[in-house]
Amino acid sequence: EVLTGVTVPAPAAGQKSHYLKFKERESRDFALVGAAVVLDMEGHTVRKASLVLSGVAPAPYRAVEAEKVLSGRELTGGLLEQAAEAALKDAAALEENEYKIQLAKTILKRAVLRTAGVEV
């Protein structure tokens, strides 16, 4: 079998998305941590959030608990902190990569802000 195409649906009205990654070098380096975010916004309120982290587990990790924290609430700095904590509350670092937990929290918060249209 050969994959010949992929169809990605257009975002619904009010939906915005963003992908943010952190890598050590600028060119040709894979991401240490990445965050894909889709927000359905109404003003400053997140109607629904979809959050996926990469580089923090053997496969992309859907941050369902963080989605629950954000959904239905006004986006604030404190709410972002709660969501980042919820996304990684069960994270268990491997030897010598403890830094990735804090890095993932930061990347997730920045990706949510950029998706919502707030530059960081």
KOLGU-4560 file (N, C-alpha, C; in nm, 3 decimals, padded with zeros to 5 digits):
<recs>
<n_xx: 00.083 n_yy: -00.117 n_zz: 00.000 ca_xx: 00.000 ca_yy: 00.000 ca_zz: 00.000 c_xx: 00.087 c_yy: 00.124 c_zz: 00.000 mol: A seq: 1 type: GLU>
<n_xx: 00.039 n_yy: 00.226 n_zz: -00.067 ca_xx: 00.108 ca_yy: 00.354 ca_zz: -00.074 c_xx: 00.011 c_yy: 00.464 c_zz: -00.036 mol: A seq: 2 type: VAL>
<n_xx: 00.052 n_yy: 00.547 n_zz: 00.057 ca_xx: -00.029 ca_yy: 00.661 ca_zz: 00.097 c_xx: -00.013 c_yy: 00.769 c_zz: -00.009 mol: A seq: 3 type: LEU>
<n_xx: -00.123 n_yy: 00.811 n_zz: -00.067 ca_xx: -00.115 ca_yy: 00.909 ca_zz: -00.175 c_xx: -00.170 c_yy: 01.046 c_zz: -00.136 mol: A seq: 4 type: THR>
<n_xx: -00.231 n_yy: 01.056 n_zz: -00.019 ca_xx: -00.282 ca_yy: 01.185 ca_zz: 00.022 c_xx: -00.342 c_yy: 01.182 c_zz: 00.161 mol: A seq: 5 type: GLY>
<n_xx: -00.354 n_yy: 01.300 n_zz: 00.218 ca_xx: -00.415 ca_yy: 01.317 ca_zz: 00.349 c_xx: -00.508 c_yy: 01.436 c_zz: 00.341 mol: A seq: 6 type: VAL>
<n_xx: -00.629 n_yy: 01.422 n_zz: 00.391 ca_xx: -00.724 ca_yy: 01.532 ca_zz: 00.393 c_xx: -00.741 c_yy: 01.578 c_zz: 00.537 mol: A seq: 7 type: THR>
<n_xx: -00.715 n_yy: 01.706 n_zz: 00.558 ca_xx: -00.730 ca_yy: 01.765 ca_zz: 00.691 c_xx: -00.847 c_yy: 01.862 c_zz: 00.683 mol: A seq: 8 type: VAL>
<n_xx: -00.949 n_yy: 01.841 n_zz: 00.767 ca_xx: -01.065 ca_yy: 01.931 ca_zz: 00.761 c_xx: -01.028 c_yy: 02.073 c_zz: 00.803 mol: A seq: 9 type: PRO>
<n_xx: -01.096 n_yy: 02.169 n_zz: 00.745 ca_xx: -01.076 ca_yy: 02.309 ca_zz: 00.782 c_xx: -01.126 c_yy: 02.330 c_zz: 00.924 mol: A seq: 10 type: ALA>
<n_xx: -01.063 n_yy: 02.421 n_zz: 00.998 ca_xx: -01.111 ca_yy: 02.448 ca_zz: 01.133 c_xx: -01.253 c_yy: 02.506 c_zz: 01.132 mol: A seq: 11 type: PRO>
<n_xx: -01.328 n_yy: 02.473 n_zz: 01.234 ca_xx: -01.463 ca_yy: 02.528 ca_zz: 01.248 c_xx: -01.453 c_yy: 02.676 c_zz: 01.283 mol: A seq: 12 type: ALA>
<n_xx: -01.562 n_yy: 02.748 n_zz: 01.267 ca_xx: -01.565 ca_yy: 02.889 ca_zz: 01.302 c_xx: -01.530 c_yy: 02.906 c_zz: 01.450 mol: A seq: 13 type: ALA>
<n_xx: -01.440 n_yy: 02.996 n_zz: 01.480 ca_xx: -01.399 ca_yy: 03.020 ca_zz: 01.619 c_xx: -01.285 c_yy: 02.932 c_zz: 01.665 mol: A seq: 14 type: GLY>
<n_xx: -01.245 n_yy: 02.837 n_zz: 01.582 ca_xx: -01.137 ca_yy: 02.744 ca_zz: 01.618 c_xx: -01.004 c_yy: 02.797 c_zz: 01.566 mol: A seq: 15 type: GLN>
<n_xx: -00.903 n_yy: 02.787 n_zz: 01.652 ca_xx: -00.767 ca_yy: 02.826 ca_zz: 01.615 c_xx: -00.673 c_yy: 02.714 c_zz: 01.657 mol: A seq: 16 type: LYS>
<n_xx: -00.562 n_yy: 02.701 n_zz: 01.583 ca_xx: -00.465 ca_yy: 02.598 ca_zz: 01.620 c_xx: -00.323 c_yy: 02.651 c_zz: 01.607 mol: A seq: 17 type: SER>
<n_xx: -00.232 n_yy: 02.585 n_zz: 01.677 ca_xx: -00.092 ca_yy: 02.623 ca_zz: 01.672 c_xx: -00.008 c_yy: 02.504 c_zz: 01.717 mol: A seq: 18 type: HIS>
<n_xx: 00.111 n_yy: 02.491 n_zz: 01.659 ca_xx: 00.208 ca_yy: 02.390 ca_zz: 01.703 c_xx: 00.335 c_yy: 02.463 c_zz: 01.739 mol: A seq: 19 type: TYR>
<n_xx: 00.389 n_yy: 02.432 n_zz: 01.855 ca_xx: 00.512 ca_yy: 02.495 ca_zz: 01.901 c_xx: 00.606 c_yy: 02.385 c_zz: 01.947 mol: A seq: 20 type: LEU>
<n_xx: 00.733 n_yy: 02.398 n_zz: 01.909 ca_xx: 00.831 ca_yy: 02.298 ca_zz: 01.952 c_xx: 00.956 c_yy: 02.367 c_zz: 02.003 mol: A seq: 21 type: LYS>
<n_xx: 01.028 n_yy: 02.293 n_zz: 02.087 ca_xx: 01.157 ca_yy: 02.340 ca_zz: 02.136 c_xx: 01.262 c_yy: 02.242 c_zz: 02.089 mol: A seq: 22 type: PHE>
<n_xx: 01.369 n_yy: 02.295 n_zz: 02.029 ca_xx: 01.480 ca_yy: 02.212 ca_zz: 01.987 c_xx: 01.610 c_yy: 02.282 c_zz: 02.024 mol: A seq: 23 type: LYS>
<n_xx: 01.715 n_yy: 02.206 n_zz: 02.039 ca_xx: 01.842 ca_yy: 02.263 ca_zz: 02.083 c_xx: 01.907 c_yy: 02.352 c_zz: 01.978 mol: A seq: 24 type: GLU>
<n_xx: 01.904 n_yy: 02.308 n_zz: 01.853 ca_xx: 01.964 ca_yy: 02.385 ca_zz: 01.745 c_xx: 01.855 c_yy: 02.428 c_zz: 01.648 mol: A seq: 25 type: ARG>
<n_xx: 01.880 n_yy: 02.533 n_zz: 01.575 ca_xx: 01.779 ca_yy: 02.585 ca_zz: 01.482 c_xx: 01.758 c_yy: 02.496 c_zz: 01.360 mol: A seq: 26 type: GLU>
<n_xx: 01.863 n_yy: 02.445 n_zz: 01.302 ca_xx: 01.846 ca_yy: 02.371 ca_zz: 01.176 c_xx: 01.854 c_yy: 02.221 c_zz: 01.196 mol: A seq: 27 type: SER>
<n_xx: 01.770 n_yy: 02.151 n_zz: 01.128 ca_xx: 01.770 ca_yy: 02.004 ca_zz: 01.120 c_xx: 01.788 c_yy: 01.934 c_zz: 01.254 mol: A seq: 28 type: ARG>
<n_xx: 01.713 n_yy: 01.972 n_zz: 01.349 ca_xx: 01.717 ca_yy: 01.907 ca_zz: 01.479 c_xx: 01.574 c_yy: 01.870 c_zz: 01.517 mol: A seq: 29 type: ASP>
<n_xx: 01.555 n_yy: 01.754 n_zz: 01.575 ca_xx: 01.422 ca_yy: 01.714 ca_zz: 01.615 c_xx: 01.383 c_yy: 01.784 c_zz: 01.745 mol: A seq: 30 type: PHE>
<n_xx: 01.255 n_yy: 01.796 n_zz: 01.766 ca_xx: 01.205 ca_yy: 01.867 ca_zz: 01.884 c_xx: 01.227 c_yy: 01.784 c_zz: 02.010 mol: A seq: 31 type: ALA>
<n_xx: 01.275 n_yy: 01.849 n_zz: 02.115 ca_xx: 01.284 ca_yy: 01.785 ca_zz: 02.246 c_xx: 01.145 c_yy: 01.773 c_zz: 02.306 mol: A seq: 32 type: LEU>
<n_xx: 01.065 n_yy: 01.878 n_zz: 02.287 ca_xx: 00.927 ca_yy: 01.883 ca_zz: 02.335 c_xx: 00.846 c_yy: 01.963 c_zz: 02.233 mol: A seq: 33 type: VAL>
<n_xx: 00.723 n_yy: 01.920 n_zz: 02.210 ca_xx: 00.633 ca_yy: 01.993 ca_zz: 02.122 c_xx: 00.493 c_yy: 01.994 c_zz: 02.180 mol: A seq: 34 type: GLY>
<n_xx: 00.415 n_yy: 02.094 n_zz: 02.141 ca_xx: 00.275 ca_yy: 02.103 ca_zz: 02.185 c_xx: 00.188 c_yy: 02.145 c_zz: 02.068 mol: A seq: 35 type: ALA>
<n_xx: 00.085 n_yy: 02.065 n_zz: 02.041 ca_xx: -00.014 ca_yy: 02.098 ca_zz: 01.939 c_xx: -00.142 c_yy: 02.136 c_zz: 02.013 mol: A seq: 36 type: ALA>
<n_xx: -00.197 n_yy: 02.252 n_zz: 01.978 ca_xx: -00.312 ca_yy: 02.306 ca_zz: 02.050 c_xx: -00.420 c_yy: 02.346 c_zz: 01.952 mol: A seq: 37 type: VAL>
<n_xx: -00.544 n_yy: 02.307 n_zz: 01.982 ca_xx: -00.661 ca_yy: 02.356 ca_zz: 01.910 c_xx: -00.755 c_yy: 02.412 c_zz: 02.016 mol: A seq: 38 type: VAL>
<n_xx: -00.793 n_yy: 02.538 n_zz: 01.996 ca_xx: -00.886 ca_yy: 02.604 ca_zz: 02.089 c_xx: -01.008 c_yy: 02.651 c_zz: 02.015 mol: A seq: 39 type: LEU>
<n_xx: -01.123 n_yy: 02.627 n_zz: 02.074 ca_xx: -01.249 ca_yy: 02.684 ca_zz: 02.027 c_xx: -01.279 c_yy: 02.796 c_zz: 02.126 mol: A seq: 40 type: ASP>
<n_xx: -01.261 n_yy: 02.921 n_zz: 02.080 ca_xx: -01.270 ca_yy: 03.036 ca_zz: 02.170 c_xx: -01.396 c_yy: 03.116 c_zz: 02.147 mol: A seq: 41 type: MET>
<n_xx: -01.443 n_yy: 03.177 n_zz: 02.254 ca_xx: -01.550 ca_yy: 03.277 ca_zz: 02.248 c_xx: -01.503 c_yy: 03.393 c_zz: 02.334 mol: A seq: 42 type: GLU>
<n_xx: -01.448 n_yy: 03.494 n_zz: 02.269 ca_xx: -01.385 ca_yy: 03.603 ca_zz: 02.342 c_xx: -01.261 c_yy: 03.551 c_zz: 02.411 mol: A seq: 43 type: GLY>
<n_xx: -01.255 n_yy: 03.569 n_zz: 02.544 ca_xx: -01.140 ca_yy: 03.519 ca_zz: 02.621 c_xx: -01.170 c_yy: 03.384 c_zz: 02.687 mol: A seq: 44 type: HIS>
<n_xx: -01.285 n_yy: 03.327 n_zz: 02.655 ca_xx: -01.325 ca_yy: 03.200 ca_zz: 02.715 c_xx: -01.296 c_yy: 03.086 c_zz: 02.620 mol: A seq: 45 type: THR>
<n_xx: -01.236 n_yy: 02.981 n_zz: 02.675 ca_xx: -01.208 ca_yy: 02.860 ca_zz: 02.597 c_xx: -01.332 c_yy: 02.772 c_zz: 02.603 mol: A seq: 46 type: VAL>
<n_xx: -01.401 n_yy: 02.759 n_zz: 02.490 ca_xx: -01.517 ca_yy: 02.670 ca_zz: 02.488 c_xx: -01.473 c_yy: 02.525 c_zz: 02.493 mol: A seq: 47 type: ARG>
<n_xx: -01.370 n_yy: 02.493 n_zz: 02.414 ca_xx: -01.318 ca_yy: 02.357 ca_zz: 02.410 c_xx: -01.170 c_yy: 02.362 c_zz: 02.375 mol: A seq: 48 type: LYS>
<n_xx: -01.091 n_yy: 02.274 n_zz: 02.436 ca_xx: -00.948 ca_yy: 02.268 ca_zz: 02.409 c_xx: -00.908 c_yy: 02.126 c_zz: 02.373 mol: A seq: 49 type: ALA>
<n_xx: -00.816 n_yy: 02.114 n_zz: 02.279 ca_xx: -00.752 ca_yy: 01.987 ca_zz: 02.246 c_xx: -00.602 c_yy: 02.010 c_zz: 02.252 mol: A seq: 50 type: SER>
<n_xx: -00.533 n_yy: 01.930 n_zz: 02.335 ca_xx: -00.391 ca_yy: 01.950 ca_zz: 02.361 c_xx: -00.315 c_yy: 01.819 c_zz: 02.345 mol: A seq: 51 type: LEU>
<n_xx: -00.209 n_yy: 01.821 n_zz: 02.267 ca_xx: -00.125 ca_yy: 01.703 ca_zz: 02.249 c_xx: 00.020 c_yy: 01.743 c_zz: 02.267 mol: A seq: 52 type: VAL>
<n_xx: 00.093 n_yy: 01.666 n_zz: 02.348 ca_xx: 00.236 ca_yy: 01.689 ca_zz: 02.370 c_xx: 00.316 c_yy: 01.583 c_zz: 02.296 mol: A seq: 53 type: LEU>
<n_xx: 00.430 n_yy: 01.624 n_zz: 02.241 ca_xx: 00.521 ca_yy: 01.529 ca_zz: 02.179 c_xx: 00.656 c_yy: 01.538 c_zz: 02.249 mol: A seq: 54 type: SER>
<n_xx: 00.731 n_yy: 01.431 n_zz: 02.243 ca_xx: 00.863 ca_yy: 01.428 ca_zz: 02.304 c_xx: 00.863 c_yy: 01.400 c_zz: 02.453 mol: A seq: 55 type: GLY>
<n_xx: 00.746 n_yy: 01.372 n_zz: 02.510 ca_xx: 00.738 ca_yy: 01.348 ca_zz: 02.654 c_xx: 00.695 c_yy: 01.205 c_zz: 02.688 mol: A seq: 56 type: VAL>
<n_xx: 00.666 n_yy: 01.128 n_zz: 02.586 ca_xx: 00.622 ca_yy: 00.989 ca_zz: 02.603 c_xx: 00.663 c_yy: 00.913 c_zz: 02.477 mol: A seq: 57 type: ALA>
<n_xx: 00.652 n_yy: 00.780 n_zz: 02.478 ca_xx: 00.690 ca_yy: 00.703 ca_zz: 02.360 c_xx: 00.607 c_yy: 00.738 c_zz: 02.235 mol: A seq: 58 type: PRO>
<n_xx: 00.488 n_yy: 00.792 n_zz: 02.255 ca_xx: 00.402 ca_yy: 00.833 ca_zz: 02.144 c_xx: 00.341 c_yy: 00.969 c_zz: 02.181 mol: A seq: 59 type: ALA>
<n_xx: 00.286 n_yy: 01.043 n_zz: 02.086 ca_xx: 00.221 ca_yy: 01.169 ca_zz: 02.122 c_xx: 00.121 c_yy: 01.147 c_zz: 02.235 mol: A seq: 60 type: PRO>
<n_xx: 00.119 n_yy: 01.242 n_zz: 02.328 ca_xx: 00.041 ca_yy: 01.228 ca_zz: 02.451 c_xx: -00.071 c_yy: 01.332 c_zz: 02.454 mol: A seq: 61 type: TYR>
<n_xx: -00.194 n_yy: 01.285 n_zz: 02.458 ca_xx: -00.308 ca_yy: 01.376 ca_zz: 02.467 c_xx: -00.328 c_yy: 01.416 c_zz: 02.612 mol: A seq: 62 type: ARG>
<n_xx: -00.324 n_yy: 01.544 n_zz: 02.639 ca_xx: -00.333 ca_yy: 01.597 ca_zz: 02.775 c_xx: -00.480 c_yy: 01.623 c_zz: 02.812 mol: A seq: 63 type: ALA>
<n_xx: -00.553 n_yy: 01.516 n_zz: 02.832 ca_xx: -00.697 ca_yy: 01.523 ca_zz: 02.857 c_xx: -00.730 c_yy: 01.601 c_zz: 02.984 mol: A seq: 64 type: VAL>
<n_xx: -00.654 n_yy: 01.579 n_zz: 03.089 ca_xx: -00.681 ca_yy: 01.650 ca_zz: 03.215 c_xx: -00.661 c_yy: 01.800 c_zz: 03.199 mol: A seq: 65 type: GLU>
<n_xx: -00.563 n_yy: 01.841 n_zz: 03.122 ca_xx: -00.542 ca_yy: 01.983 ca_zz: 03.096 c_xx: -00.653 c_yy: 02.040 c_zz: 03.010 mol: A seq: 66 type: ALA>
<n_xx: -00.704 n_yy: 01.961 n_zz: 02.916 ca_xx: -00.817 ca_yy: 02.005 ca_zz: 02.835 c_xx: -00.938 c_yy: 02.035 c_zz: 02.923 mol: A seq: 67 type: GLU>
<n_xx: -00.960 n_yy: 01.950 n_zz: 03.022 ca_xx: -01.073 ca_yy: 01.969 ca_zz: 03.114 c_xx: -01.056 c_yy: 02.097 c_zz: 03.196 mol: A seq: 68 type: LYS>
<n_xx: -00.932 n_yy: 02.126 n_zz: 03.237 ca_xx: -00.905 ca_yy: 02.247 ca_zz: 03.315 c_xx: -00.939 c_yy: 02.372 c_zz: 03.234 mol: A seq: 69 type: VAL>
<n_xx: -00.901 n_yy: 02.373 n_zz: 03.106 ca_xx: -00.921 ca_yy: 02.492 ca_zz: 03.022 c_xx: -01.064 c_yy: 02.509 c_zz: 02.972 mol: A seq: 70 type: LEU>
<n_xx: -01.129 n_yy: 02.399 n_zz: 02.938 ca_xx: -01.259 ca_yy: 02.406 ca_zz: 02.871 c_xx: -01.367 c_yy: 02.471 c_zz: 02.957 mol: A seq: 71 type: SER>
<n_xx: -01.433 n_yy: 02.571 n_zz: 02.896 ca_xx: -01.543 ca_yy: 02.639 ca_zz: 02.963 c_xx: -01.501 c_yy: 02.750 c_zz: 03.056 mol: A seq: 72 type: GLY>
<n_xx: -01.373 n_yy: 02.788 n_zz: 03.052 ca_xx: -01.324 ca_yy: 02.889 ca_zz: 03.146 c_xx: -01.251 c_yy: 03.001 c_zz: 03.074 mol: A seq: 73 type: ARG>
<n_xx: -01.245 n_yy: 03.116 n_zz: 03.138 ca_xx: -01.173 ca_yy: 03.231 ca_zz: 03.084 c_xx: -01.022 c_yy: 03.206 c_zz: 03.097 mol: A seq: 74 type: GLU>
<n_xx: -00.950 n_yy: 03.234 n_zz: 02.990 ca_xx: -00.807 ca_yy: 03.210 ca_zz: 02.985 c_xx: -00.732 c_yy: 03.315 c_zz: 03.066 mol: A seq: 75 type: LEU>
<n_xx: -00.665 n_yy: 03.271 n_zz: 03.172 ca_xx: -00.585 ca_yy: 03.358 ca_zz: 03.258 c_xx: -00.452 c_yy: 03.289 c_zz: 03.284 mol: A seq: 76 type: THR>
<n_xx: -00.356 n_yy: 03.364 n_zz: 03.338 ca_xx: -00.227 ca_yy: 03.307 ca_zz: 03.372 c_xx: -00.238 c_yy: 03.195 c_zz: 03.474 mol: A seq: 77 type: GLY>
<n_xx: -00.324 n_yy: 03.215 n_zz: 03.573 ca_xx: -00.344 ca_yy: 03.112 ca_zz: 03.674 c_xx: -00.405 c_yy: 02.986 c_zz: 03.617 mol: A seq: 78 type: GLY>
<n_xx: -00.498 n_yy: 03.003 n_zz: 03.524 ca_xx: -00.560 ca_yy: 02.887 ca_zz: 03.460 c_xx: -00.458 c_yy: 02.811 c_zz: 03.376 mol: A seq: 79 type: LEU>
<n_xx: -00.369 n_yy: 02.883 n_zz: 03.309 ca_xx: -00.263 ca_yy: 02.819 ca_zz: 03.231 c_xx: -00.172 c_yy: 02.735 c_zz: 03.320 mol: A seq: 80 type: LEU>
<n_xx: -00.139 n_yy: 02.789 n_zz: 03.436 ca_xx: -00.056 ca_yy: 02.714 ca_zz: 03.532 c_xx: -00.126 c_yy: 02.584 c_zz: 03.574 mol: A seq: 81 type: GLU>
<n_xx: -00.255 n_yy: 02.594 n_zz: 03.604 ca_xx: -00.332 ca_yy: 02.476 ca_zz: 03.643 c_xx: -00.334 c_yy: 02.372 c_zz: 03.532 mol: A seq: 82 type: GLN>
<n_xx: -00.352 n_yy: 02.418 n_zz: 03.408 ca_xx: -00.358 ca_yy: 02.327 ca_zz: 03.294 c_xx: -00.223 c_yy: 02.258 c_zz: 03.273 mol: A seq: 83 type: ALA>
<n_xx: -00.114 n_yy: 02.334 n_zz: 03.283 ca_xx: 00.020 ca_yy: 02.275 ca_zz: 03.264 c_xx: 00.048 c_yy: 02.171 c_zz: 03.372 mol: A seq: 84 type: ALA>
<n_xx: 00.010 n_yy: 02.202 n_zz: 03.495 ca_xx: 00.029 ca_yy: 02.105 ca_zz: 03.605 c_xx: -00.054 c_yy: 01.979 c_zz: 03.580 mol: A seq: 85 type: GLU>
<n_xx: -00.178 n_yy: 01.997 n_zz: 03.536 ca_xx: -00.265 ca_yy: 01.883 ca_zz: 03.510 c_xx: -00.211 c_yy: 01.797 c_zz: 03.395 mol: A seq: 86 type: ALA>
<n_xx: -00.155 n_yy: 01.861 n_zz: 03.294 ca_xx: -00.103 ca_yy: 01.788 ca_zz: 03.178 c_xx: 00.011 c_yy: 01.695 c_zz: 03.216 mol: A seq: 87 type: ALA>
<n_xx: 00.091 n_yy: 01.735 n_zz: 03.315 ca_xx: 00.211 ca_yy: 01.658 ca_zz: 03.348 c_xx: 00.213 c_yy: 01.606 c_zz: 03.491 mol: A seq: 88 type: LEU>
<n_xx: 00.095 n_yy: 01.600 n_zz: 03.555 ca_xx: 00.092 ca_yy: 01.559 ca_zz: 03.696 c_xx: 00.140 c_yy: 01.416 c_zz: 03.717 mol: A seq: 89 type: LYS>
<n_xx: 00.122 n_yy: 01.329 n_zz: 03.619 ca_xx: 00.165 ca_yy: 01.190 ca_zz: 03.634 c_xx: 00.297 c_yy: 01.161 c_zz: 03.562 mol: A seq: 90 type: ASP>
<n_xx: 00.365 n_yy: 01.265 n_zz: 03.517 ca_xx: 00.491 ca_yy: 01.247 ca_zz: 03.443 c_xx: 00.598 c_yy: 01.190 c_zz: 03.536 mol: A seq: 91 type: ALA>
<n_xx: 00.668 n_yy: 01.093 n_zz: 03.484 ca_xx: 00.780 ca_yy: 01.032 ca_zz: 03.557 c_xx: 00.903 c_yy: 01.045 c_zz: 03.469 mol: A seq: 92 type: ALA>
<n_xx: 00.995 n_yy: 01.130 n_zz: 03.511 ca_xx: 01.115 ca_yy: 01.154 ca_zz: 03.432 c_xx: 01.205 c_yy: 01.031 c_zz: 03.430 mol: A seq: 93 type: ALA>
<n_xx: 01.271 n_yy: 01.013 n_zz: 03.319 ca_xx: 01.374 ca_yy: 00.911 ca_zz: 03.309 c_xx: 01.504 c_yy: 00.970 c_zz: 03.361 mol: A seq: 94 type: LEU>
<n_xx: 01.603 n_yy: 00.886 n_zz: 03.378 ca_xx: 01.731 ca_yy: 00.933 ca_zz: 03.428 c_xx: 01.787 c_yy: 01.042 c_zz: 03.335 mol: A seq: 95 type: GLU>
<n_xx: 01.826 n_yy: 01.152 n_zz: 03.393 ca_xx: 01.889 ca_yy: 01.264 ca_zz: 03.324 c_xx: 01.799 c_yy: 01.342 c_zz: 03.229 mol: A seq: 96 type: GLU>
<n_xx: 01.666 n_yy: 01.332 n_zz: 03.241 ca_xx: 01.581 ca_yy: 01.417 ca_zz: 03.157 c_xx: 01.469 c_yy: 01.484 c_zz: 03.237 mol: A seq: 97 type: ASN>
<n_xx: 01.495 n_yy: 01.508 n_zz: 03.365 ca_xx: 01.396 ca_yy: 01.574 ca_zz: 03.450 c_xx: 01.358 c_yy: 01.711 c_zz: 03.395 mol: A seq: 98 type: GLU>
<n_xx: 01.451 n_yy: 01.777 n_zz: 03.327 ca_xx: 01.427 ca_yy: 01.910 ca_zz: 03.273 c_xx: 01.310 c_yy: 01.912 c_zz: 03.175 mol: A seq: 99 type: TYR>
<n_xx: 01.279 n_yy: 01.798 n_zz: 03.111 ca_xx: 01.175 ca_yy: 01.796 ca_zz: 03.009 c_xx: 01.036 c_yy: 01.822 c_zz: 03.067 mol: A seq: 100 type: LYS>
<n_xx: 01.015 n_yy: 01.791 n_zz: 03.193 ca_xx: 00.884 ca_yy: 01.815 ca_zz: 03.254 c_xx: 00.856 c_yy: 01.965 c_zz: 03.259 mol: A seq: 101 type: ILE>
<n_xx: 00.950 n_yy: 02.043 n_zz: 03.312 ca_xx: 00.930 ca_yy: 02.188 ca_zz: 03.318 c_xx: 00.926 c_yy: 02.247 c_zz: 03.177 mol: A seq: 102 type: GLN>
<n_xx: 01.010 n_yy: 02.197 n_zz: 03.089 ca_xx: 01.012 ca_yy: 02.245 ca_zz: 02.951 c_xx: 00.877 c_yy: 02.221 c_zz: 02.883 mol: A seq: 103 type: LEU>
<n_xx: 00.819 n_yy: 02.104 n_zz: 02.904 ca_xx: 00.688 ca_yy: 02.072 ca_zz: 02.846 c_xx: 00.580 c_yy: 02.164 c_zz: 02.899 mol: A seq: 104 type: ALA>
<n_xx: 00.584 n_yy: 02.196 n_zz: 03.028 ca_xx: 00.486 ca_yy: 02.288 ca_zz: 03.086 c_xx: 00.496 c_yy: 02.425 c_zz: 03.020 mol: A seq: 105 type: LYS>
<n_xx: 00.619 n_yy: 02.473 n_zz: 03.003 ca_xx: 00.641 ca_yy: 02.604 ca_zz: 02.944 c_xx: 00.596 c_yy: 02.607 c_zz: 02.798 mol: A seq: 106 type: THR>
<n_xx: 00.631 n_yy: 02.506 n_zz: 02.721 ca_xx: 00.594 ca_yy: 02.500 ca_zz: 02.579 c_xx: 00.442 c_yy: 02.492 c_zz: 02.566 mol: A seq: 107 type: ILE>
<n_xx: 00.377 n_yy: 02.414 n_zz: 02.652 ca_xx: 00.231 ca_yy: 02.402 ca_zz: 02.647 c_xx: 00.165 c_yy: 02.538 c_zz: 02.675 mol: A seq: 108 type: LEU>
<n_xx: 00.211 n_yy: 02.608 n_zz: 02.779 ca_xx: 00.153 ca_yy: 02.739 ca_zz: 02.812 c_xx: 00.173 c_yy: 02.837 c_zz: 02.697 mol: A seq: 109 type: LYS>
<n_xx: 00.293 n_yy: 02.841 n_zz: 02.640 ca_xx: 00.319 ca_yy: 02.933 ca_zz: 02.528 c_xx: 00.234 c_yy: 02.898 c_zz: 02.406 mol: A seq: 110 type: ARG>
<n_xx: 00.219 n_yy: 02.769 n_zz: 02.378 ca_xx: 00.139 ca_yy: 02.727 ca_zz: 02.263 c_xx: -00.008 c_yy: 02.766 c_zz: 02.281 mol: A seq: 111 type: ALA>
<n_xx: -00.060 n_yy: 02.752 n_zz: 02.402 ca_xx: -00.199 ca_yy: 02.792 ca_zz: 02.429 c_xx: -00.214 c_yy: 02.942 c_zz: 02.410 mol: A seq: 112 type: VAL>
<n_xx: -00.120 n_yy: 03.020 n_zz: 02.464 ca_xx: -00.127 ca_yy: 03.165 ca_zz: 02.449 c_xx: -00.120 c_yy: 03.207 c_zz: 02.303 mol: A seq: 113 type: LEU>
<n_xx: -00.030 n_yy: 03.147 n_zz: 02.227 ca_xx: -00.020 ca_yy: 03.182 ca_zz: 02.085 c_xx: -00.144 c_yy: 03.142 c_zz: 02.008 mol: A seq: 114 type: ARG>
<n_xx: -00.203 n_yy: 03.030 n_zz: 02.044 ca_xx: -00.326 ca_yy: 02.986 ca_zz: 01.979 c_xx: -00.438 c_yy: 03.086 c_zz: 02.007 mol: A seq: 115 type: THR>
<n_xx: -00.441 n_yy: 03.137 n_zz: 02.129 ca_xx: -00.544 ca_yy: 03.234 ca_zz: 02.168 c_xx: -00.515 c_yy: 03.373 c_zz: 02.113 mol: A seq: 116 type: ALA>
<n_xx: -00.399 n_yy: 03.392 n_zz: 02.050 ca_xx: -00.366 ca_yy: 03.521 ca_zz: 01.991 c_xx: -00.288 c_yy: 03.613 c_zz: 02.080 mol: A seq: 117 type: GLY>
<n_xx: -00.229 n_yy: 03.558 n_zz: 02.188 ca_xx: -00.148 ca_yy: 03.637 ca_zz: 02.280 c_xx: -00.002 c_yy: 03.603 c_zz: 02.252 mol: A seq: 118 type: VAL>
<n_xx: 00.076 n_yy: 03.700 n_zz: 02.206 ca_xx: 00.218 ca_yy: 03.675 ca_zz: 02.176 c_xx: 00.298 c_yy: 03.669 c_zz: 02.305 mol: A seq: 119 type: GLU>
<n_xx: 00.393 n_yy: 03.575 n_zz: 02.308 ca_xx: 00.482 ca_yy: 03.562 ca_zz: 02.425 c_xx: 00.625 c_yy: 03.581 c_zz: 02.382 mol: A seq: 120 type: VAL>
</recs>
